[in-house]
Amino acid sequence: MDRRSDAPRGRCYVSRMNELLAAALLLAPLPPAPEPAVVVLWPGGAPGAVGAEDADRPSLAVHRAPADKATGAAVVVCPGGGYGRLALDHEGRQVAAWLNGHGITAAVLTYRLGPRYRHPAPLQDAQRALRWVRAHAAELGVRADAVGVWGFSAGGHLAATAATKFDDGDPDAVDPLERPGSRPDFLVLAYPVISFAEEYAHQGSRNNLLGDGADRALVEGLSAERHVTPRTPPAFIFYTDEDPVRPENGVAFYLALRRAKVPAELHIYERGRHGLGLAQGDPVVSTWTERLRDWLRLRGAVRP
């Protein structure tokens, strides 16, 4: 018997079995992601609350990064929706999954909305969320000096407002959640509303947040491009040219950051509708998250 003729056949058999095993693993359903912990930001009632329904109780859905991937960074995610609703899936849960995949803990914010609530309620919610993450940094396995904020559309306006209107906390506060500062350590803005004062302002977001006929000083006070200082956190900004929330918003904010010598990165793609989220179905625009990943590496939030 010629044993040499059996060797290739045996190797082919093993190779085929390995291929079948790999295919089975690919087709096997992935284990579901663990459910996030939902935290009510003011268990005793939010400031200015007009009721006790879900709409009156701002909360965080905390998606912890896997322990074997965790980088020690965390991000408060502010979904968009024109300050009248919240896009909690493609600008919330999907974003949390992306962040977790890069080792970052995500806290998706459900903030109060108009017309039931006007300014400053959403800003109070965003500031409280940043403080909550810092106050629980040790338990979450994150660093208190690596807490960013990521906002989409009107949520981008909220994130930019939180990045230009913050405080360092009150170490003597009775409420322990008021002791940490509310300044984000870095800022991610996806097709954000920025200005309420310029001709390119998004009127729907402005009306939902401020109501009709808002005072001019309030309008200018909530135009983030006018309130950048050297303490404004480093920012990553993304738009498309086709977006009705015009990229002039981001250009004005980027230039203000440049003047203040704050590190910033701006990307404007030629094509793409508003509200793309991670743009997972678009082979071109979806590359914006690759640019973001590289930028987060510069911030130390993602490992090389």
C-alpha positions as CSV (number, residue, x, y, z in Angstrom):
1,M,0.0,0.0,0.0
2,D,1.4,3.4,-1.0
3,R,0.9,5.6,2.1
4,R,2.0,8.7,0.3
5,S,-1.3,8.8,-1.6
6,D,-3.2,9.0,1.8
7,A,-1.3,12.1,3.1
8,P,-2.8,14.7,0.8
9,R,-6.3,13.2,1.3
10,G,-5.9,13.4,5.0
11,R,-4.7,17.0,4.9
12,C,-7.6,17.9,2.6
13,Y,-10.1,16.3,5.1
14,V,-8.7,18.3,8.0
15,S,-8.7,21.5,6.0
16,R,-12.3,21.0,4.9
17,M,-13.3,20.3,8.5
18,N,-11.6,23.6,9.6
19,E,-13.5,25.5,6.9
20,L,-16.8,24.0,8.0
21,L,-16.1,24.8,11.6
22,A,-15.2,28.4,10.7
23,A,-18.4,28.7,8.7
24,A,-20.5,27.4,11.5
25,L,-18.9,29.9,13.9
26,L,-19.7,32.8,11.5
27,L,-23.3,31.7,11.1
28,A,-23.8,31.1,14.8
29,P,-25.8,33.9,16.5
30,L,-23.7,36.3,18.5
31,P,-24.5,36.4,22.2
32,P,-26.8,39.4,23.0
33,A,-25.1,42.5,24.5
34,P,-25.8,42.8,28.2
35,E,-28.7,45.1,29.0
36,P,-27.6,48.6,30.1
37,A,-28.2,49.8,33.7
38,V,-30.7,52.6,33.7
39,V,-30.1,55.3,36.2
40,V,-32.5,58.2,37.0
41,L,-30.4,61.3,37.4
42,W,-32.6,62.9,40.1
43,P,-34.4,60.2,42.0
44,G,-36.2,62.8,44.1
45,G,-37.3,64.8,41.1
46,A,-35.4,66.9,38.5
47,P,-35.2,70.7,39.0
48,G,-38.3,72.4,37.5
49,A,-40.1,69.0,37.0
50,V,-43.7,69.5,36.0
51,G,-44.8,66.0,36.7
52,A,-43.5,62.5,37.6
53,E,-43.9,60.7,34.2
54,D,-41.0,59.3,32.2
55,A,-40.8,62.6,30.3
56,D,-40.1,64.3,33.6
57,R,-37.3,61.9,34.8
58,P,-34.1,62.3,32.8
59,S,-32.0,59.2,32.9
60,L,-28.8,57.4,31.7
61,A,-28.6,54.0,30.1
62,V,-25.1,52.9,31.1
63,H,-23.4,50.5,28.7
64,R,-20.2,49.3,30.4
65,A,-17.2,48.5,28.2
66,P,-16.1,44.9,28.3
67,A,-13.5,44.5,31.1
68,D,-10.9,42.9,28.7
69,K,-11.2,45.9,26.3
70,A,-11.8,48.8,28.6
71,T,-9.6,51.8,28.1
72,G,-10.8,53.8,31.1
73,A,-12.7,56.3,29.0
74,A,-16.4,57.1,29.1
75,V,-18.7,59.1,26.9
76,V,-22.1,60.7,27.6
77,V,-24.1,60.3,24.4
78,C,-26.8,62.9,23.5
79,P,-29.1,61.6,20.7
80,G,-30.7,64.2,18.4
81,G,-34.3,64.9,17.5
82,G,-34.7,68.7,17.3
83,Y,-35.3,69.0,21.1
84,G,-38.7,67.5,20.5
85,R,-37.9,63.8,20.4
86,L,-34.9,61.5,20.8
87,A,-33.4,59.1,18.1
88,L,-32.4,56.6,20.8
89,D,-31.6,53.8,18.5
90,H,-29.2,54.9,15.7
91,E,-27.9,57.9,17.7
92,G,-28.0,56.1,21.0
93,R,-27.9,52.3,21.3
94,Q,-25.9,51.8,18.1
95,V,-23.4,54.4,19.2
96,A,-23.1,52.8,22.6
97,A,-22.3,49.5,20.9
98,W,-19.6,51.2,18.8
99,L,-18.0,52.8,21.8
100,N,-18.1,49.5,23.8
101,G,-16.4,47.9,20.8
102,H,-13.5,50.3,21.2
103,G,-13.3,49.8,25.0
104,I,-15.2,52.9,26.0
105,T,-18.1,53.0,28.5
106,A,-21.2,54.7,27.1
107,A,-23.9,56.5,29.0
108,V,-26.9,57.3,26.7
109,L,-28.8,60.3,28.0
110,T,-32.5,60.6,27.9
111,Y,-33.0,64.4,28.5
112,R,-36.1,66.5,28.9
113,L,-37.7,67.9,25.7
114,G,-39.8,70.7,24.4
115,P,-42.4,72.0,24.4
116,R,-42.9,70.4,27.8
117,Y,-39.4,71.7,28.9
118,R,-37.4,74.6,27.7
119,H,-33.9,75.8,28.5
120,P,-32.2,75.2,30.9
121,A,-33.7,71.7,31.5
122,P,-31.8,69.8,28.8
123,L,-28.5,71.5,29.8
124,Q,-29.1,70.6,33.5
125,D,-29.6,67.0,32.4
126,A,-26.4,66.9,30.4
127,Q,-24.4,68.5,33.2
128,R,-25.9,66.1,35.7
129,A,-25.0,63.1,33.5
130,L,-21.3,64.2,33.3
131,R,-21.2,64.6,37.0
132,W,-22.9,61.2,37.6
133,V,-20.3,59.4,35.4
134,R,-17.4,61.2,37.3
135,A,-19.0,60.4,40.7
136,H,-19.2,56.7,39.8
137,A,-15.9,56.5,37.9
138,A,-14.3,54.0,40.2
139,E,-17.3,51.7,40.2
140,L,-17.5,51.9,36.3
141,G,-13.8,51.4,35.9
142,V,-13.2,54.7,34.1
143,R,-11.0,57.7,34.8
144,A,-12.7,60.9,36.1
145,D,-10.5,62.9,33.7
146,A,-11.5,60.9,30.6
147,V,-15.2,61.6,30.4
148,G,-16.3,63.0,27.0
149,V,-19.7,64.0,25.4
150,W,-20.9,63.0,22.0
151,G,-24.0,64.7,20.5
152,F,-25.9,64.4,17.2
153,S,-27.9,67.2,15.6
154,A,-29.8,69.0,18.4
155,G,-28.0,66.6,20.8
156,G,-24.9,68.1,19.3
157,H,-26.1,71.6,20.3
158,L,-26.7,70.2,23.8
159,A,-23.1,68.7,23.8
160,A,-21.6,71.9,22.5
161,T,-23.5,74.0,25.1
162,A,-22.3,71.6,27.9
163,A,-18.7,72.1,26.5
164,T,-19.0,75.9,26.7
165,K,-21.2,76.3,29.8
166,F,-19.7,74.2,32.6
167,D,-18.5,74.6,36.2
168,D,-16.0,72.9,38.3
169,G,-18.5,71.5,40.8
170,D,-19.1,72.4,44.4
171,P,-16.9,70.4,46.8
172,D,-19.2,71.4,49.7
173,A,-22.5,70.4,48.1
174,V,-24.8,68.3,50.2
175,D,-25.7,66.3,47.1
176,P,-22.6,64.3,46.3
177,L,-23.5,64.4,42.6
178,E,-23.0,68.1,42.6
179,R,-19.4,67.9,43.8
180,P,-17.7,66.8,40.5
181,G,-17.2,69.3,37.7
182,S,-19.4,69.2,34.5
183,R,-16.7,70.1,32.0
184,P,-16.3,67.3,29.4
185,D,-12.8,66.2,28.7
186,F,-13.4,65.9,25.0
187,L,-16.3,66.6,22.6
188,V,-17.6,64.7,19.5
189,L,-20.2,66.5,17.3
190,A,-22.0,64.8,14.5
191,Y,-23.9,67.2,12.2
192,P,-24.6,69.4,15.2
193,V,-26.8,72.4,15.5
194,I,-24.4,75.1,16.9
195,S,-25.7,78.6,16.4
196,F,-29.2,80.0,17.2
197,A,-28.2,83.5,16.2
198,E,-26.9,83.2,12.6
199,E,-28.9,83.0,9.4
200,Y,-28.2,79.3,9.1
201,A,-29.6,78.5,12.6
202,H,-32.0,75.5,12.8
203,Q,-35.3,77.1,13.7
204,G,-37.1,73.9,14.7
205,S,-34.5,73.1,17.4
206,R,-34.4,76.7,18.5
207,N,-38.2,77.0,18.8
208,N,-38.5,73.7,20.8
209,L,-35.8,74.7,23.2
210,L,-36.6,78.4,23.6
211,G,-40.1,78.9,22.3
212,D,-41.2,81.5,19.8
213,G,-39.9,85.0,20.2
214,A,-37.0,84.2,22.5
215,D,-35.0,87.0,24.0
216,R,-32.0,88.0,21.9
217,A,-29.6,87.7,24.7
218,L,-30.8,84.1,25.4
219,V,-30.4,83.3,21.7
220,E,-26.9,84.5,21.6
221,G,-26.1,82.9,24.9
222,L,-27.0,79.5,23.4
223,S,-24.9,80.0,20.3
224,A,-21.9,77.9,21.2
225,E,-19.6,79.4,18.6
226,R,-19.7,82.7,20.6
227,H,-18.6,81.2,23.9
228,V,-15.5,79.2,23.1
229,T,-12.6,79.8,25.5
230,P,-9.2,78.1,26.0
231,R,-10.9,75.8,28.5
232,T,-13.4,74.5,25.9
233,P,-12.5,70.8,25.4
234,P,-10.8,69.4,22.2
235,A,-13.5,68.7,19.6
236,F,-14.1,66.4,16.6
237,I,-16.8,67.7,14.2
238,F,-18.5,65.8,11.3
239,Y,-20.9,67.0,8.6
240,T,-22.0,66.5,5.0
241,D,-22.5,69.2,2.5
242,E,-26.1,68.1,1.7
243,D,-27.2,68.4,5.4
244,P,-30.0,70.9,5.9
245,V,-28.4,71.6,9.3
246,R,-25.8,73.5,7.4
247,P,-22.1,72.8,8.0
248,E,-21.5,76.5,8.5
249,N,-22.5,75.7,12.1
250,G,-19.5,73.5,12.5
251,V,-17.1,75.7,10.5
252,A,-17.9,78.7,12.8
253,F,-17.3,76.5,15.9
254,Y,-14.1,75.1,14.5
255,L,-12.8,78.6,13.7
256,A,-13.6,79.7,17.2
257,L,-11.7,76.7,18.6
258,R,-8.8,77.6,16.4
259,R,-8.7,81.2,17.7
260,A,-8.8,79.9,21.3
261,K,-6.0,77.4,20.4
262,V,-8.2,74.4,21.3
263,P,-7.3,71.2,19.4
264,A,-10.0,70.4,16.8
265,E,-10.7,68.3,13.8
266,L,-13.4,69.0,11.2
267,H,-14.6,66.6,8.4
268,I,-17.2,67.6,5.8
269,Y,-18.2,64.9,3.4
270,E,-19.8,65.9,0.0
271,R,-22.8,63.7,0.1
272,G,-25.1,62.4,2.8
273,R,-28.5,63.2,4.3
274,H,-29.1,64.5,7.8
275,G,-29.4,62.0,10.7
276,L,-27.1,59.4,9.4
277,G,-25.9,58.2,12.8
278,L,-22.9,56.0,12.2
279,A,-23.8,55.8,8.4
280,Q,-23.3,52.1,8.5
281,G,-25.1,51.6,5.1
282,D,-23.0,54.1,3.2
283,P,-19.5,52.9,2.1
284,V,-18.1,56.4,1.9
285,V,-19.7,58.4,4.7
286,S,-19.3,55.5,7.1
287,T,-15.6,56.1,7.1
288,W,-16.2,59.1,9.4
289,T,-16.1,56.8,12.3
290,E,-12.6,55.6,11.3
291,R,-11.5,59.2,11.4
292,L,-13.1,59.5,14.8
293,R,-11.4,56.4,16.1
294,D,-8.0,57.8,15.1
295,W,-8.8,61.1,16.8
296,L,-9.9,59.3,20.0
297,R,-6.5,57.5,19.9
298,L,-4.9,61.0,20.1
299,R,-7.0,61.7,23.2
300,G,-6.0,58.4,24.8
301,A,-9.6,57.1,24.8
302,V,-8.9,54.3,22.3
303,R,-5.8,52.0,22.5
304,P,-3.4,51.9,19.5
